[in-house]
Amino acid sequence: MTDEIRMDRRMLEALVCPLTQTTLSYDAEAQELISRAARLAFPIRGGIPIMLVDEARELD
């Protein structure tokens, strides 16, 4: 069994970027939700998306 926790598709479809209100894409390998509009990656820890801008990583 792997440590990676898969995102529930229904939850992913319901989540939006807290800054731009746009849809997010799921990066399973990095365990992040990506907001291309805000250029931020929100971490997923223990299967829980951390939708705080202060916790997000800026994208290059």
PQR file of N, CA, C, O and H, with PARSE charges and radii, in Angstrom:
ATOM      1  N   MET A   1       0.846  -1.192   0.000 -0.4000 1.5000
ATOM      2  CA  MET A   1       0.000   0.000   0.000 -0.0000 2.0000
ATOM      3  C   MET A   1       0.885   1.248   0.000  0.5500 1.7000
ATOM      4  O   MET A   1       1.885   1.306   0.716 -0.5500 1.4000
ATOM      5  N   THR A   2       0.523   2.216  -0.782 -0.4000 1.5000
ATOM      6  CA  THR A   2       1.319   3.439  -0.908 -0.0000 2.0000
ATOM      7  C   THR A   2       0.856   4.503   0.073  0.5500 1.7000
ATOM      8  O   THR A   2      -0.286   4.477   0.532 -0.5500 1.4000
ATOM      9  H   THR A   2      -0.289   2.169  -1.364  0.4000 1.0000
ATOM     10  N   ASP A   3       1.735   5.432   0.391 -0.4000 1.5000
ATOM     11  CA  ASP A   3       1.410   6.534   1.293 -0.0000 2.0000
ATOM     12  C   ASP A   3       0.575   7.598   0.588  0.5500 1.7000
ATOM     13  O   ASP A   3      -0.047   8.437   1.240 -0.5500 1.4000
ATOM     14  H   ASP A   3       2.662   5.453   0.018  0.4000 1.0000
ATOM     15  N   GLU A   4       0.561   7.563  -0.735 -0.4000 1.5000
ATOM     16  CA  GLU A   4      -0.184   8.574  -1.492 -0.0000 2.0000
ATOM     17  C   GLU A   4      -1.672   8.404  -1.262  0.5500 1.7000
ATOM     18  O   GLU A   4      -2.202   7.295  -1.330 -0.5500 1.4000
ATOM     19  H   GLU A   4       1.065   6.882  -1.264  0.4000 1.0000
ATOM     20  N   ILE A   5      -2.327   9.495  -0.994 -0.4000 1.5000
ATOM     21  CA  ILE A   5      -3.779   9.492  -0.788 -0.0000 2.0000
ATOM     22  C   ILE A   5      -4.419  10.118  -2.011  0.5500 1.7000
ATOM     23  O   ILE A   5      -4.048  11.215  -2.429 -0.5500 1.4000
ATOM     24  H   ILE A   5      -1.897  10.396  -0.939  0.4000 1.0000
ATOM     25  N   ARG A   6      -5.380   9.413  -2.577 -0.4000 1.5000
ATOM     26  CA  ARG A   6      -6.035   9.909  -3.786 -0.0000 2.0000
ATOM     27  C   ARG A   6      -7.158  10.879  -3.426  0.5500 1.7000
ATOM     28  O   ARG A   6      -7.875  10.703  -2.440 -0.5500 1.4000
ATOM     29  H   ARG A   6      -5.681   8.522  -2.237  0.4000 1.0000
ATOM     30  N   MET A   7      -7.281  11.904  -4.259 -0.4000 1.5000
ATOM     31  CA  MET A   7      -8.343  12.888  -4.062 -0.0000 2.0000
ATOM     32  C   MET A   7      -9.669  12.327  -4.544  0.5500 1.7000
ATOM     33  O   MET A   7      -9.724  11.656  -5.575 -0.5500 1.4000
ATOM     34  H   MET A   7      -6.699  12.047  -5.060  0.4000 1.0000
ATOM     35  N   ASP A   8     -10.713  12.591  -3.821 -0.4000 1.5000
ATOM     36  CA  ASP A   8     -12.063  12.238  -4.217 -0.0000 2.0000
ATOM     37  C   ASP A   8     -12.467  13.184  -5.351  0.5500 1.7000
ATOM     38  O   ASP A   8     -12.416  14.403  -5.188 -0.5500 1.4000
ATOM     39  H   ASP A   8     -10.668  13.136  -2.984  0.4000 1.0000
ATOM     40  N   ARG A   9     -12.863  12.630  -6.490 -0.4000 1.5000
ATOM     41  CA  ARG A   9     -13.194  13.434  -7.667 -0.0000 2.0000
ATOM     42  C   ARG A   9     -14.291  14.464  -7.369  0.5500 1.7000
ATOM     43  O   ARG A   9     -14.219  15.596  -7.848 -0.5500 1.4000
ATOM     44  H   ARG A   9     -12.904  11.640  -6.622  0.4000 1.0000
ATOM     45  N   ARG A  10     -15.289  14.088  -6.593 -0.4000 1.5000
ATOM     46  CA  ARG A  10     -16.377  15.025  -6.266 -0.0000 2.0000
ATOM     47  C   ARG A  10     -15.869  16.205  -5.452  0.5500 1.7000
ATOM     48  O   ARG A  10     -16.299  17.340  -5.657 -0.5500 1.4000
ATOM     49  H   ARG A  10     -15.347  13.168  -6.204  0.4000 1.0000
ATOM     50  N   MET A  11     -14.937  15.929  -4.512 -0.4000 1.5000
ATOM     51  CA  MET A  11     -14.386  17.018  -3.718 -0.0000 2.0000
ATOM     52  C   MET A  11     -13.557  17.943  -4.601  0.5500 1.7000
ATOM     53  O   MET A  11     -13.641  19.164  -4.476 -0.5500 1.4000
ATOM     54  H   MET A  11     -14.588  15.007  -4.346  0.4000 1.0000
ATOM     55  N   LEU A  12     -12.765  17.367  -5.488 -0.4000 1.5000
ATOM     56  CA  LEU A  12     -11.932  18.163  -6.379 -0.0000 2.0000
ATOM     57  C   LEU A  12     -12.794  19.078  -7.251  0.5500 1.7000
ATOM     58  O   LEU A  12     -12.452  20.244  -7.451 -0.5500 1.4000
ATOM     59  H   LEU A  12     -12.697  16.374  -5.590  0.4000 1.0000
ATOM     60  N   GLU A  13     -13.896  18.563  -7.764 -0.4000 1.5000
ATOM     61  CA  GLU A  13     -14.775  19.369  -8.616 -0.0000 2.0000
ATOM     62  C   GLU A  13     -15.435  20.505  -7.842  0.5500 1.7000
ATOM     63  O   GLU A  13     -15.801  21.520  -8.435 -0.5500 1.4000
ATOM     64  H   GLU A  13     -14.174  17.616  -7.602  0.4000 1.0000
ATOM     65  N   ALA A  14     -15.593  20.353  -6.536 -0.4000 1.5000
ATOM     66  CA  ALA A  14     -16.243  21.374  -5.715 -0.0000 2.0000
ATOM     67  C   ALA A  14     -15.289  22.474  -5.277  0.5500 1.7000
ATOM     68  O   ALA A  14     -15.722  23.585  -4.970 -0.5500 1.4000
ATOM     69  H   ALA A  14     -15.296  19.529  -6.054  0.4000 1.0000
ATOM     70  N   LEU A  15     -13.992  22.176  -5.244 -0.4000 1.5000
ATOM     71  CA  LEU A  15     -13.012  23.158  -4.772 -0.0000 2.0000
ATOM     72  C   LEU A  15     -12.634  24.142  -5.873  0.5500 1.7000
ATOM     73  O   LEU A  15     -12.518  23.776  -7.042 -0.5500 1.4000
ATOM     74  H   LEU A  15     -13.640  21.273  -5.493  0.4000 1.0000
ATOM     75  N   VAL A  16     -12.446  25.394  -5.478 -0.4000 1.5000
ATOM     76  CA  VAL A  16     -11.967  26.429  -6.393 -0.0000 2.0000
ATOM     77  C   VAL A  16     -10.858  27.211  -5.694  0.5500 1.7000
ATOM     78  O   VAL A  16     -10.709  27.145  -4.474 -0.5500 1.4000
ATOM     79  H   VAL A  16     -12.540  25.692  -4.528  0.4000 1.0000
ATOM     80  N   CYS A  17     -10.104  27.931  -6.463 -0.4000 1.5000
ATOM     81  CA  CYS A  17      -9.033  28.758  -5.918 -0.0000 2.0000
ATOM     82  C   CYS A  17      -9.640  29.833  -5.009  0.5500 1.7000
ATOM     83  O   CYS A  17     -10.585  30.510  -5.411 -0.5500 1.4000
ATOM     84  H   CYS A  17     -10.225  27.985  -7.454  0.4000 1.0000
ATOM     85  N   PRO A  18      -9.112  29.999  -3.792 -0.5600 1.5000
ATOM     86  CA  PRO A  18      -9.669  31.013  -2.901  0.2800 2.0000
ATOM     87  C   PRO A  18      -9.421  32.450  -3.370  0.5500 1.7000
ATOM     88  O   PRO A  18     -10.116  33.366  -2.931 -0.5500 1.4000
ATOM     89  N   LEU A  19      -8.446  32.660  -4.250 -0.4000 1.5000
ATOM     90  CA  LEU A  19      -8.167  34.003  -4.763 -0.0000 2.0000
ATOM     91  C   LEU A  19      -8.963  34.339  -6.013  0.5500 1.7000
ATOM     92  O   LEU A  19      -9.545  35.418  -6.116 -0.5500 1.4000
ATOM     93  H   LEU A  19      -7.882  31.916  -4.607  0.4000 1.0000
ATOM     94  N   THR A  20      -8.986  33.409  -6.965 -0.4000 1.5000
ATOM     95  CA  THR A  20      -9.547  33.707  -8.280 -0.0000 2.0000
ATOM     96  C   THR A  20     -10.912  33.061  -8.526  0.5500 1.7000
ATOM     97  O   THR A  20     -11.595  33.403  -9.491 -0.5500 1.4000
ATOM     98  H   THR A  20      -8.513  32.532  -6.881  0.4000 1.0000
ATOM     99  N   GLN A  21     -11.310  32.134  -7.660 -0.4000 1.5000
ATOM    100  CA  GLN A  21     -12.567  31.379  -7.815 -0.0000 2.0000
ATOM    101  C   GLN A  21     -12.585  30.537  -9.092  0.5500 1.7000
ATOM    102  O   GLN A  21     -13.658  30.190  -9.587 -0.5500 1.4000
ATOM    103  H   GLN A  21     -10.756  31.856  -6.875  0.4000 1.0000
ATOM    104  N   THR A  22     -11.407  30.206  -9.630 -0.4000 1.5000
ATOM    105  CA  THR A  22     -11.311  29.358 -10.818 -0.0000 2.0000
ATOM    106  C   THR A  22     -11.070  27.911 -10.402  0.5500 1.7000
ATOM    107  O   THR A  22     -10.696  27.634  -9.263 -0.5500 1.4000
ATOM    108  H   THR A  22     -10.536  30.487  -9.228  0.4000 1.0000
ATOM    109  N   THR A  23     -11.289  26.998 -11.338 -0.4000 1.5000
ATOM    110  CA  THR A  23     -11.114  25.582 -11.054 -0.0000 2.0000
ATOM    111  C   THR A  23      -9.637  25.268 -10.822  0.5500 1.7000
ATOM    112  O   THR A  23      -8.743  25.999 -11.247 -0.5500 1.4000
ATOM    113  H   THR A  23     -11.593  27.223 -12.264  0.4000 1.0000
ATOM    114  N   LEU A  24      -9.423  24.160 -10.138 -0.4000 1.5000
ATOM    115  CA  LEU A  24      -8.075  23.699  -9.803 -0.0000 2.0000
ATOM    116  C   LEU A  24      -7.787  22.405 -10.539  0.5500 1.7000
ATOM    117  O   LEU A  24      -8.700  21.647 -10.865 -0.5500 1.4000
ATOM    118  H   LEU A  24     -10.149  23.566  -9.793  0.4000 1.0000
ATOM    119  N   SER A  25      -6.513  22.157 -10.799 -0.4000 1.5000
ATOM    120  CA  SER A  25      -6.126  20.862 -11.338 -0.0000 2.0000
ATOM    121  C   SER A  25      -5.360  20.115 -10.257  0.5500 1.7000
ATOM    122  O   SER A  25      -4.710  20.721  -9.405 -0.5500 1.4000
ATOM    123  H   SER A  25      -5.770  22.773 -10.534  0.4000 1.0000
ATOM    124  N   TYR A  26      -5.448  18.786 -10.306 -0.4000 1.5000
ATOM    125  CA  TYR A  26      -4.867  17.930  -9.284 -0.0000 2.0000
ATOM    126  C   TYR A  26      -3.562  17.337  -9.784  0.5500 1.7000
ATOM    127  O   TYR A  26      -3.536  16.688 -10.829 -0.5500 1.4000
ATOM    128  H   TYR A  26      -5.976  18.295 -10.998  0.4000 1.0000
ATOM    129  N   ASP A  27      -2.485  17.553  -9.052 -0.4000 1.5000
ATOM    130  CA  ASP A  27      -1.190  16.942  -9.353 -0.0000 2.0000
ATOM    131  C   ASP A  27      -0.994  15.822  -8.342  0.5500 1.7000
ATOM    132  O   ASP A  27      -0.566  16.064  -7.214 -0.5500 1.4000
ATOM    133  H   ASP A  27      -2.506  18.081  -8.202  0.4000 1.0000
ATOM    134  N   ALA A  28      -1.309  14.591  -8.749 -0.4000 1.5000
ATOM    135  CA  ALA A  28      -1.259  13.437  -7.850 -0.0000 2.0000
ATOM    136  C   ALA A  28       0.165  13.163  -7.361  0.5500 1.7000
ATOM    137  O   ALA A  28       0.364  12.812  -6.198 -0.5500 1.4000
ATOM    138  H   ALA A  28      -1.657  14.393  -9.665  0.4000 1.0000
ATOM    139  N   GLU A  29       1.130  13.319  -8.222 -0.4000 1.5000
ATOM    140  CA  GLU A  29       2.525  13.036  -7.854 -0.0000 2.0000
ATOM    141  C   GLU A  29       3.019  13.991  -6.768  0.5500 1.7000
ATOM    142  O   GLU A  29       3.658  13.561  -5.808 -0.5500 1.4000
ATOM    143  H   GLU A  29       0.968  13.605  -9.167  0.4000 1.0000
ATOM    144  N   ALA A  30       2.727  15.275  -6.916 -0.4000 1.5000
ATOM    145  CA  ALA A  30       3.180  16.285  -5.954 -0.0000 2.0000
ATOM    146  C   ALA A  30       2.202  16.453  -4.792  0.5500 1.7000
ATOM    147  O   ALA A  30       2.514  17.135  -3.816 -0.5500 1.4000
ATOM    148  H   ALA A  30       2.207  15.624  -7.696  0.4000 1.0000
ATOM    149  N   GLN A  31       1.000  15.825  -4.892 -0.4000 1.5000
ATOM    150  CA  GLN A  31      -0.058  15.994  -3.898 -0.0000 2.0000
ATOM    151  C   GLN A  31      -0.353  17.479  -3.680  0.5500 1.7000
ATOM    152  O   GLN A  31      -0.255  18.006  -2.572 -0.5500 1.4000
ATOM    153  H   GLN A  31       0.747  15.271  -5.686  0.4000 1.0000
ATOM    154  N   GLU A  32      -0.720  18.130  -4.791 -0.4000 1.5000
ATOM    155  CA  GLU A  32      -1.048  19.550  -4.770 -0.0000 2.0000
ATOM    156  C   GLU A  32      -2.256  19.817  -5.660  0.5500 1.7000
ATOM    157  O   GLU A  32      -2.534  19.076  -6.603 -0.5500 1.4000
ATOM    158  H   GLU A  32      -0.800  17.702  -5.692  0.4000 1.0000
ATOM    159  N   LEU A  33      -2.961  20.887  -5.337 -0.4000 1.5000
ATOM    160  CA  LEU A  33      -4.012  21.414  -6.200 -0.0000 2.0000
ATOM    161  C   LEU A  33      -3.456  22.686  -6.816  0.5500 1.7000
ATOM    162  O   LEU A  33      -2.988  23.578  -6.108 -0.5500 1.4000
ATOM    163  H   LEU A  33      -2.735  21.489  -4.571  0.4000 1.0000
ATOM    164  N   ILE A  34      -3.511  22.762  -8.137 -0.4000 1.5000
ATOM    165  CA  ILE A  34      -2.869  23.840  -8.880 -0.0000 2.0000
ATOM    166  C   ILE A  34      -3.899  24.858  -9.361  0.5500 1.7000
ATOM    167  O   ILE A  34      -4.899  24.515  -9.991 -0.5500 1.4000
ATOM    168  H   ILE A  34      -3.891  22.038  -8.712  0.4000 1.0000
ATOM    169  N   SER A  35      -3.622  26.117  -9.043 -0.4000 1.5000
ATOM    170  CA  SER A  35      -4.410  27.229  -9.587 -0.0000 2.0000
ATOM    171  C   SER A  35      -3.528  27.927 -10.609  0.5500 1.7000
ATOM    172  O   SER A  35      -2.614  28.672 -10.255 -0.5500 1.4000
ATOM    173  H   SER A  35      -2.810  26.396  -8.531  0.4000 1.0000
ATOM    174  N   ARG A  36      -3.808  27.681 -11.861 -0.4000 1.5000
ATOM    175  CA  ARG A  36      -3.015  28.321 -12.924 -0.0000 2.0000
ATOM    176  C   ARG A  36      -3.271  29.825 -12.961  0.5500 1.7000
ATOM    177  O   ARG A  36      -2.359  30.604 -13.240 -0.5500 1.4000
ATOM    178  H   ARG A  36      -4.550  27.075 -12.149  0.4000 1.0000
ATOM    179  N   ALA A  37      -4.499  30.233 -12.683 -0.4000 1.5000
ATOM    180  CA  ALA A  37      -4.855  31.655 -12.714 -0.0000 2.0000
ATOM    181  C   ALA A  37      -4.087  32.445 -11.654  0.5500 1.7000
ATOM    182  O   ALA A  37      -3.632  33.558 -11.920 -0.5500 1.4000
ATOM    183  H   ALA A  37      -5.239  29.600 -12.456  0.4000 1.0000
ATOM    184  N   ALA A  38      -3.941  31.878 -10.461 -0.4000 1.5000
ATOM    185  CA  ALA A  38      -3.234  32.558  -9.365 -0.0000 2.0000
ATOM    186  C   ALA A  38      -1.749  32.196  -9.333  0.5500 1.7000
ATOM    187  O   ALA A  38      -0.971  32.795  -8.591 -0.5500 1.4000
ATOM    188  H   ALA A  38      -4.311  30.974 -10.245  0.4000 1.0000
ATOM    189  N   ARG A  39      -1.365  31.203 -10.151 -0.4000 1.5000
ATOM    190  CA  ARG A  39       0.014  30.706 -10.177 -0.0000 2.0000
ATOM    191  C   ARG A  39       0.454  30.213  -8.798  0.5500 1.7000
ATOM    192  O   ARG A  39       1.545  30.524  -8.321 -0.5500 1.4000
ATOM    193  H   ARG A  39      -1.998  30.716 -10.753  0.4000 1.0000
ATOM    194  N   LEU A  40      -0.450  29.418  -8.166 -0.4000 1.5000
ATOM    195  CA  LEU A  40      -0.192  28.860  -6.841 -0.0000 2.0000
ATOM    196  C   LEU A  40      -0.484  27.364  -6.829  0.5500 1.7000
ATOM    197  O   LEU A  40      -1.326  26.871  -7.579 -0.5500 1.4000
ATOM    198  H   LEU A  40      -1.336  29.165  -8.554  0.4000 1.0000
ATOM    199  N   ALA A  41       0.234  26.652  -5.956 -0.4000 1.5000
ATOM    200  CA  ALA A  41      -0.001  25.230  -5.728 -0.0000 2.0000
ATOM    201  C   ALA A  41      -0.349  25.047  -4.254  0.5500 1.7000
ATOM    202  O   ALA A  41       0.453  25.358  -3.373 -0.5500 1.4000
ATOM    203  H   ALA A  41       0.918  27.052  -5.347  0.4000 1.0000
ATOM    204  N   PHE A  42      -1.546  24.544  -4.000 -0.4000 1.5000
ATOM    205  CA  PHE A  42      -2.010  24.324  -2.640 -0.0000 2.0000
ATOM    206  C   PHE A  42      -1.707  22.881  -2.235  0.5500 1.7000
ATOM    207  O   PHE A  42      -2.072  21.956  -2.961 -0.5500 1.4000
ATOM    208  H   PHE A  42      -2.197  24.292  -4.715  0.4000 1.0000
ATOM    209  N   PRO A  43      -1.047  22.667  -1.095 -0.5600 1.5000
ATOM    210  CA  PRO A  43      -0.666  21.314  -0.692  0.2800 2.0000
ATOM    211  C   PRO A  43      -1.854  20.491  -0.213  0.5500 1.7000
ATOM    212  O   PRO A  43      -2.866  21.028   0.236 -0.5500 1.4000
ATOM    213  N   ILE A  44      -1.706  19.179  -0.322 -0.4000 1.5000
ATOM    214  CA  ILE A  44      -2.666  18.236   0.233 -0.0000 2.0000
ATOM    215  C   ILE A  44      -1.896  17.446   1.283  0.5500 1.7000
ATOM    216  O   ILE A  44      -0.913  16.775   0.965 -0.5500 1.4000
ATOM    217  H   ILE A  44      -0.883  18.742  -0.687  0.4000 1.0000
ATOM    218  N   ARG A  45      -2.336  17.524   2.513 -0.4000 1.5000
ATOM    219  CA  ARG A  45      -1.656  16.840   3.614 -0.0000 2.0000
ATOM    220  C   ARG A  45      -2.616  15.865   4.274  0.5500 1.7000
ATOM    221  O   ARG A  45      -3.672  16.256   4.771 -0.5500 1.4000
ATOM    222  H   ARG A  45      -3.134  18.069   2.771  0.4000 1.0000
ATOM    223  N   GLY A  46      -2.241  14.594   4.273 -0.4000 1.5000
ATOM    224  CA  GLY A  46      -3.096  13.575   4.870 -0.0000 2.0000
ATOM    225  C   GLY A  46      -4.452  13.486   4.216  0.5500 1.7000
ATOM    226  O   GLY A  46      -5.439  13.137   4.863 -0.5500 1.4000
ATOM    227  H   GLY A  46      -1.384  14.276   3.869  0.4000 1.0000
ATOM    228  N   GLY A  47      -4.508  13.801   2.931 -0.4000 1.5000
ATOM    229  CA  GLY A  47      -5.760  13.749   2.190 -0.0000 2.0000
ATOM    230  C   GLY A  47      -6.610  15.000   2.316  0.5500 1.7000
ATOM    231  O   GLY A  47      -7.712  15.057   1.770 -0.5500 1.4000
ATOM    232  H   GLY A  47      -3.706  14.085   2.405  0.4000 1.0000
ATOM    233  N   ILE A  48      -6.111  16.012   3.033 -0.4000 1.5000
ATOM    234  CA  ILE A  48      -6.872  17.241   3.251 -0.0000 2.0000
ATOM    235  C   ILE A  48      -6.234  18.393   2.481  0.5500 1.7000
ATOM    236  O   ILE A  48      -5.079  18.734   2.736 -0.5500 1.4000
ATOM    237  H   ILE A  48      -5.216  15.966   3.477  0.4000 1.0000
ATOM    238  N   PRO A  49      -6.963  18.999   1.547 -0.5600 1.5000
ATOM    239  CA  PRO A  49      -6.432  20.156   0.826  0.2800 2.0000
ATOM    240  C   PRO A  49      -6.283  21.350   1.771  0.5500 1.7000
ATOM    241  O   PRO A  49      -7.213  21.690   2.502 -0.5500 1.4000
ATOM    242  N   ILE A  50      -5.129  21.970   1.751 -0.4000 1.5000
ATOM    243  CA  ILE A  50      -4.861  23.149   2.570 -0.0000 2.0000
ATOM    244  C   ILE A  50      -5.037  24.365   1.661  0.5500 1.7000
ATOM    245  O   ILE A  50      -4.135  24.729   0.907 -0.5500 1.4000
ATOM    246  H   ILE A  50      -4.374  21.694   1.158  0.4000 1.0000
ATOM    247  N   MET A  51      -6.210  24.981   1.745 -0.4000 1.5000
ATOM    248  CA  MET A  51      -6.588  26.040   0.815 -0.0000 2.0000
ATOM    249  C   MET A  51      -6.278  27.437   1.361  0.5500 1.7000
ATOM    250  O   MET A  51      -7.047  28.376   1.155 -0.5500 1.4000
ATOM    251  H   MET A  51      -6.943  24.685   2.357  0.4000 1.0000
ATOM    252  N   LEU A  52      -5.166  27.561   2.045 -0.4000 1.5000
ATOM    253  CA  LEU A  52      -4.721  28.837   2.598 -0.0000 2.0000
ATOM    254  C   LEU A  52      -3.625  29.408   1.712  0.5500 1.7000
ATOM    255  O   LEU A  52      -2.657  28.718   1.392 -0.5500 1.4000
ATOM    256  H   LEU A  52      -4.542  26.798   2.213  0.4000 1.0000
ATOM    257  N   VAL A  53      -3.775  30.651   1.322 -0.4000 1.5000
ATOM    258  CA  VAL A  53      -2.793  31.298   0.451 -0.0000 2.0000
ATOM    259  C   VAL A  53      -1.415  31.294   1.106  0.5500 1.7000
ATOM    260  O   VAL A  53      -0.406  31.123   0.421 -0.5500 1.4000
ATOM    261  H   VAL A  53      -4.561  31.211   1.582  0.4000 1.0000
ATOM    262  N   ASP A  54      -1.364  31.480   2.427 -0.4000 1.5000
ATOM    263  CA  ASP A  54      -0.085  31.485   3.142 -0.0000 2.0000
ATOM    264  C   ASP A  54       0.632  30.147   3.080  0.5500 1.7000
ATOM    265  O   ASP A  54       1.853  30.096   3.229 -0.5500 1.4000
ATOM    266  H   ASP A  54      -2.184  31.619   2.983  0.4000 1.0000
ATOM    267  N   GLU A  55      -0.100  29.067   2.864 -0.4000 1.5000
ATOM    268  CA  GLU A  55       0.477  27.731   2.783 -0.0000 2.0000
ATOM    269  C   GLU A  55       0.805  27.313   1.340  0.5500 1.7000
ATOM    270  O   GLU A  55       1.471  26.301   1.124 -0.5500 1.4000
ATOM    271  H   GLU A  55      -1.091  29.108   2.743  0.4000 1.0000
ATOM    272  N   ALA A  56       0.346  28.079   0.374 -0.4000 1.5000
ATOM    273  CA  ALA A  56       0.534  27.734  -1.039 -0.0000 2.0000
ATOM    274  C   ALA A  56       1.951  28.034  -1.501  0.5500 1.7000
ATOM    275  O   ALA A  56       2.642  28.906  -0.974 -0.5500 1.4000
ATOM    276  H   ALA A  56      -0.195  28.901   0.549  0.4000 1.0000
ATOM    277  N   ARG A  57       2.351  27.267  -2.513 -0.4000 1.5000
ATOM    278  CA  ARG A  57       3.657  27.455  -3.136 -0.0000 2.0000
ATOM    279  C   ARG A  57       3.453  28.221  -4.433  0.5500 1.7000
ATOM    280  O   ARG A  57       2.549  27.909  -5.208 -0.5500 1.4000
ATOM    281  H   ARG A  57       1.789  26.559  -2.942  0.4000 1.0000
ATOM    282  N   GLU A  58       4.300  29.232  -4.672 -0.4000 1.5000
ATOM    283  CA  GLU A  58       4.221  29.974  -5.932 -0.0000 2.0000
ATOM    284  C   GLU A  58       4.784  29.129  -7.057  0.5500 1.7000
ATOM    285  O   GLU A  58       5.802  28.456  -6.893 -0.5500 1.4000
ATOM    286  H   GLU A  58       5.034  29.486  -4.043  0.4000 1.0000
ATOM    287  N   LEU A  59       4.112  29.167  -8.209 -0.4000 1.5000
ATOM    288  CA  LEU A  59       4.571  28.421  -9.382 -0.0000 2.0000
ATOM    289  C   LEU A  59       5.540  29.282 -10.179  0.5500 1.7000
ATOM    290  O   LEU A  59       5.423  30.507 -10.225 -0.5500 1.4000
ATOM    291  H   LEU A  59       3.285  29.713  -8.342  0.4000 1.0000
ATOM    292  N   ASP A  60       6.492  28.615 -10.799 -0.4000 1.5000
ATOM    293  CA  ASP A  60       7.477  29.327 -11.645 -0.0000 2.0000
ATOM    294  C   ASP A  60       6.847  29.836 -12.915  0.5500 1.7000
ATOM    295  O   ASP A  60       7.525  30.454 -13.737 -0.5500 1.4000
ATOM    296  H   ASP A  60       6.587  27.621 -10.761  0.4000 1.0000
TER
END
